[in-house]
Amino acid sequence: MIFETERLSIRKLKNQDFDAFHQMQSNINVMRYTDSPPKNKTENKLDLDRVISFYQKPKNSFWVFAIERKKDTNFIGTIAIIIDNDAKAEIGYRYLEKYWHNGYAFEALNGLINYAKELKLKELYGEVVVENNASEYLLKKVGFQFVKEYICEDLKLLERLYTLKL
């Protein structure tokens, strides 16, 4: 386990997560504001294998973890921390749609903030497509501050950058 919250355990992804991972990554509503479209089973298997392989890399800075509920160990999503340097990291998260609106994203993100403090990071940042109101609301709710608005090169959409000093 990487860290836990009252209702959630955050741990490394494993091959047994594939069915739920695929369900999440192939959902158009989940993937709407990401840099990739929904993926098929083959693409998702390759993606899961790639993410898992990063755990073994020396000096890895790309960490994507599984989020599971403690009460039933159901996989509900992923949360990521991509460390730019010793002081700064980007965060990201995705959840199976059936687990939206339960406070899990707020709880997991607060846990990730505490984990980042344990890693002695000084700043976190998140990039949000302007239309992604729920994600923008979440970042503000946990204390992230607006920095700037810009057109994302990958998505060709208007995004907002938020940061949190730790």
Backbone hydrogen bonds in HBPLUS format (Angstrom, degrees):
<---DONOR---> <-ACCEPTOR-->    atom                        ^
c    i                          cat <-CA-CA->   ^        H-A-AA   ^      H-
h    n   atom  resd res      DA  || num        DHA   H-A  angle D-A-AA Bond
n    s   type  num  typ     dist DA aas  dist angle  dist       angle   num
A0002-ILE N   A0010-ILE O   2.69 MM   8  5.55 157.3  1.74 148.2 155.5     1
A0003-PHE N   A0010-ILE O   3.31 MM   7  5.36 156.2  2.37 134.1 139.8     2
A0010-ILE N   A0003-PHE O   2.84 MM   7  5.36 160.5  1.88 172.3 171.2     3
A0005-THR N   A0008-LEU O   2.86 MM   3  5.08 164.3  1.89 145.0 148.6     4
A0070-LYS N   A0007-ARG O   2.88 MM  63  5.57 172.4  1.89 143.6 143.9     5
A0009-SER N   A0068-GLU O   2.86 MM  59  5.36 160.0  1.90 156.2 162.6     6
A0068-GLU N   A0009-SER O   2.94 MM  59  5.36 163.4  1.97 156.8 162.1     7
A0011-ARG N   A0066-ALA O   3.04 MM  55  5.34 154.9  2.11 143.7 151.6     8
A0066-ALA N   A0011-ARG O   2.72 MM  55  5.34 146.7  1.83 160.1 167.0     9
A0017-ASP N   A0014-LYS O   2.92 MM   3  5.63 164.9  1.94 123.1 128.2    10
A0018-PHE N   A0015-ASN O   3.09 MM   3  5.63 163.9  2.12 121.5 123.5    11
A0021-PHE N   A0017-ASP O   2.84 MM   4  5.83 164.0  1.87 164.2 168.1    12
A0022-HIS N   A0018-PHE O   2.69 MM   4  5.80 164.3  1.72 160.5 163.6    13
A0023-GLN N   A0019-ASP O   2.98 MM   4  6.20 157.8  2.03 142.7 149.2    14
A0024-MET N   A0020-ALA O   2.97 MM   4  6.22 155.6  2.03 148.5 154.2    15
A0025-GLN N   A0021-PHE O   2.89 MM   4  6.10 173.4  1.89 157.5 159.1    16
A0026-SER N   A0022-HIS O   2.90 MM   4  5.82 132.8  2.13 149.2 158.1    17
A0027-ASN N   A0024-MET O   3.25 MM   3  5.47 164.8  2.28 109.3 113.6    18
A0039-LYS N   A0025-GLN O   3.10 MM  14  6.02 157.7  2.15 127.3 133.7    19
A0031-MET N   A0027-ASN O   3.04 MM   4  6.25 162.1  2.08 156.6 161.8    20
A0032-ARG N   A0028-ILE O   3.02 MM   4  5.70 114.4  2.47 134.8 146.9    21
A0034-THR N   A0031-MET O   3.11 MM   3  5.29 167.5  2.12 122.2 120.9    22
A0044-ASN N   A0040-ASN O   2.91 MM   4  6.12 160.7  1.95 158.0 164.1    23
A0045-LYS N   A0041-LYS O   2.87 MM   4  6.04 150.3  1.96 148.4 156.1    24
A0046-LEU N   A0042-THR O   3.07 MM   4  6.33 162.3  2.10 150.1 154.5    25
A0047-ASP N   A0043-GLU O   2.90 MM   4  6.11 153.5  1.97 144.1 152.3    26
A0048-LEU N   A0044-ASN O   2.86 MM   4  5.99 165.0  1.88 147.9 151.6    27
A0049-ASP N   A0045-LYS O   2.96 MM   4  6.11 166.1  1.98 149.5 153.8    28
A0050-ARG N   A0046-LEU O   2.91 MM   4  6.06 154.9  1.97 144.7 152.0    29
A0051-VAL N   A0047-ASP O   2.94 MM   4  6.19 165.2  1.96 155.3 158.3    30
A0052-ILE N   A0048-LEU O   2.95 MM   4  6.14 166.7  1.97 154.8 158.5    31
A0053-SER N   A0049-ASP O   2.91 MM   4  6.07 149.3  2.00 143.8 152.6    32
A0054-PHE N   A0051-VAL O   3.20 MM   3  5.44 137.6  2.39 101.4 112.2    33
A0055-TYR N   A0052-ILE O   3.12 MM   3  5.70 149.1  2.22 114.2 121.8    34
A0056-GLN N   A0053-SER O   3.21 MM   3  5.83 150.9  2.30 114.5 121.0    35
A0057-LYS N   A0054-PHE O   3.14 MM   3  5.24 154.0  2.21 105.7 113.6    36
A0083-ILE N   A0061-SER O   2.80 MM  22  4.97 148.0  1.90 149.7 153.7    37
A0063-TRP N   A0081-ILE O   3.09 MM  18  5.35 160.2  2.13 143.3 147.2    38
A0081-ILE N   A0063-TRP O   2.85 MM  18  5.35 156.2  1.91 154.3 162.3    39
A0065-PHE N   A0079-ILE O   2.80 MM  14  5.37 176.1  1.80 156.5 157.5    40
A0079-ILE N   A0065-PHE O   2.99 MM  14  5.37 150.3  2.08 141.4 150.2    41
A0067-ILE N   A0077-GLY O   2.84 MM  10  5.20 149.8  1.93 146.7 140.7    42
A0076-ILE N   A0067-ILE O   2.81 MM   9  5.72 175.8  1.81 160.5 161.2    43
A0069-ARG N   A0074-ASN O   2.95 MM   5  5.44 151.7  2.03 147.0 151.0    44
A0073-THR N   A0069-ARG O   2.73 MM   4  4.91 130.4  1.97 143.3 153.8    45
A0096-LEU N   A0076-ILE O   2.84 MM  20  5.54 162.6  1.87 141.6 146.6    46
A0078-THR N   A0094-ARG O   2.77 MM  16  5.30 152.7  1.84 145.8 154.4    47
A0094-ARG N   A0078-THR O   2.96 MM  16  5.30 155.5  2.02 146.0 147.4    48
A0080-ALA N   A0092-GLY O   2.73 MM  12  4.90 167.7  1.74 143.1 142.9    49
A0092-GLY N   A0080-ALA O   3.13 MM  12  4.90 142.0  2.28 130.8 128.7    50
A0082-ILE N   A0090-GLU O   2.84 MM   8  5.06 164.9  1.86 149.5 154.7    51
A0090-GLU N   A0082-ILE O   2.84 MM   8  5.06 155.9  1.89 147.3 144.6    52
A0084-ASP N   A0088-LYS O   2.84 MM   4  5.57 141.6  1.98 137.2 149.6    53
A0085-ASN N   A0088-LYS O   3.41 MM   3  5.59 160.0  2.45 146.2 147.5    54
A0122-LYS N   A0087-ALA O   2.70 MM  35  4.76 148.4  1.79 119.8 131.0    55
A0123-GLU N   A0087-ALA O   2.88 MM  36  6.22 140.8  2.03 162.0 169.7    56
A0089-ALA N   A0123-GLU O   3.04 MM  34  6.55 142.5  2.19 144.4 155.9    57
A0125-TYR N   A0089-ALA O   2.89 MM  36  6.32 141.1  2.05 150.3 156.4    58
A0091-ILE N   A0125-TYR O   2.95 MM  34  6.22 148.3  2.05 162.7 167.4    59
A0099-TYR N   A0096-LEU O   2.93 MM   3  5.68 164.1  1.95 125.2 130.6    60
A0100-TRP N   A0097-GLU O   3.11 MM   3  5.36 171.1  2.12 115.6 117.5    61
A0107-GLU N   A0103-GLY O   3.09 MM   4  6.25 162.7  2.12 148.1 153.1    62
A0108-ALA N   A0104-TYR O   2.80 MM   4  5.95 168.9  1.81 156.8 159.8    63
A0109-LEU N   A0105-ALA O   2.92 MM   4  5.95 160.2  1.95 147.3 153.2    64
A0110-ASN N   A0106-PHE O   3.05 MM   4  6.20 157.4  2.10 145.5 151.4    65
A0111-GLY N   A0107-GLU O   3.06 MM   4  6.31 152.4  2.14 143.0 150.9    66
A0112-LEU N   A0108-ALA O   2.84 MM   4  6.16 147.7  1.95 145.8 155.2    67
A0113-ILE N   A0109-LEU O   2.92 MM   4  6.19 151.2  2.00 147.1 154.6    68
A0114-ASN N   A0110-ASN O   3.11 MM   4  6.42 159.3  2.16 146.8 151.4    69
A0115-TYR N   A0111-GLY O   2.93 MM   4  6.18 152.4  2.01 144.4 152.8    70
A0116-ALA N   A0112-LEU O   2.82 MM   4  6.07 155.4  1.88 149.5 155.7    71
A0117-LYS N   A0113-ILE O   3.05 MM   4  6.37 147.3  2.16 144.4 153.1    72
A0118-GLU N   A0114-ASN O   3.06 MM   4  6.42 149.2  2.16 143.4 151.5    73
A0118-GLU N   A0115-TYR O   3.06 MM   3  5.03 115.6  2.49  93.4 108.9    74
A0119-LEU N   A0115-TYR O   3.02 MM   4  6.40 139.9  2.19 143.0 154.5    75
A0121-LEU N   A0116-ALA O   3.06 MM   5  5.58 166.9  2.08 161.6 157.4    76
A0120-LYS N   A0117-LYS O   2.92 MM   3  4.91 153.7  1.99 102.7 110.3    77
A0166-LEU N   A0122-LYS O   2.78 MM  44  4.99 176.2  1.78 134.9 135.0    78
A0124-LEU N   A0164-LEU O   2.94 MM  40  5.16 156.9  2.00 143.9 151.2    79
A0164-LEU N   A0124-LEU O   2.82 MM  40  5.16 149.5  1.91 150.8 152.2    80
A0126-GLY N   A0162-TYR O   2.90 MM  36  5.31 154.7  1.96 145.1 151.9    81
A0162-TYR N   A0126-GLY O   2.90 MM  36  5.31 159.9  1.94 160.2 166.4    82
A0128-VAL N   A0160-ARG O   2.87 MM  32  5.24 162.7  1.90 150.6 156.4    83
A0160-ARG N   A0128-VAL O   2.74 MM  32  5.24 150.9  1.82 144.1 153.3    84
A0132-ASN N   A0129-VAL O   2.80 MM   3  5.41 158.2  1.85 124.0 131.5    85
A0130-VAL N   A0158-LEU O   2.93 MM  28  5.86 173.7  1.93 149.5 150.5    86
A0133-ASN N   A0131-GLU O   2.91 MM   2  5.58 132.6  2.13 106.3  92.0    87
A0136-GLU N   A0132-ASN O   3.09 MM   4  6.33 163.9  2.11 156.6 161.7    88
A0137-TYR N   A0133-ASN O   2.87 MM   4  5.97 160.8  1.91 149.7 155.1    89
A0138-LEU N   A0134-ALA O   2.99 MM   4  6.19 154.6  2.06 143.3 150.2    90
A0139-LEU N   A0135-SER O   3.03 MM   4  6.32 165.2  2.05 153.5 155.8    91
A0140-LYS N   A0136-GLU O   3.11 MM   4  6.37 165.8  2.13 152.1 155.7    92
A0141-LYS N   A0137-TYR O   2.86 MM   4  6.03 154.8  1.92 148.9 156.8    93
A0142-VAL N   A0138-LEU O   3.13 MM   4  6.43 145.0  2.26 152.7 159.9    94
A0144-PHE N   A0139-LEU O   2.91 MM   5  5.27 151.9  1.99 157.0 148.0    95
A0143-GLY N   A0140-LYS O   3.05 MM   3  5.13 157.9  2.10 105.0 111.8    96
A0145-GLN N   A0163-THR O   2.70 MM  18  5.33 163.8  1.72 152.8 154.8    97
A0163-THR N   A0145-GLN O   2.91 MM  18  5.33 154.0  1.97 144.1 148.6    98
A0147-VAL N   A0161-LEU O   2.79 MM  14  5.45 153.3  1.86 168.3 159.4    99
A0161-LEU N   A0148-LYS O   2.88 MM  13  5.44 163.8  1.90 161.1 165.7   100
A0150-TYR N   A0159-GLU O   2.97 MM   9  5.48 156.2  2.02 148.2 154.1   101
A0159-GLU N   A0150-TYR O   2.72 MM   9  5.48 174.2  1.72 174.0 174.9   102
A0152-CYS N   A0157-LEU O   2.78 MM   5  5.46 169.0  1.79 163.1 159.5   103
A0156-LYS N   A0152-CYS O   2.78 MM   4  5.15 137.8  1.95 138.3 148.6   104
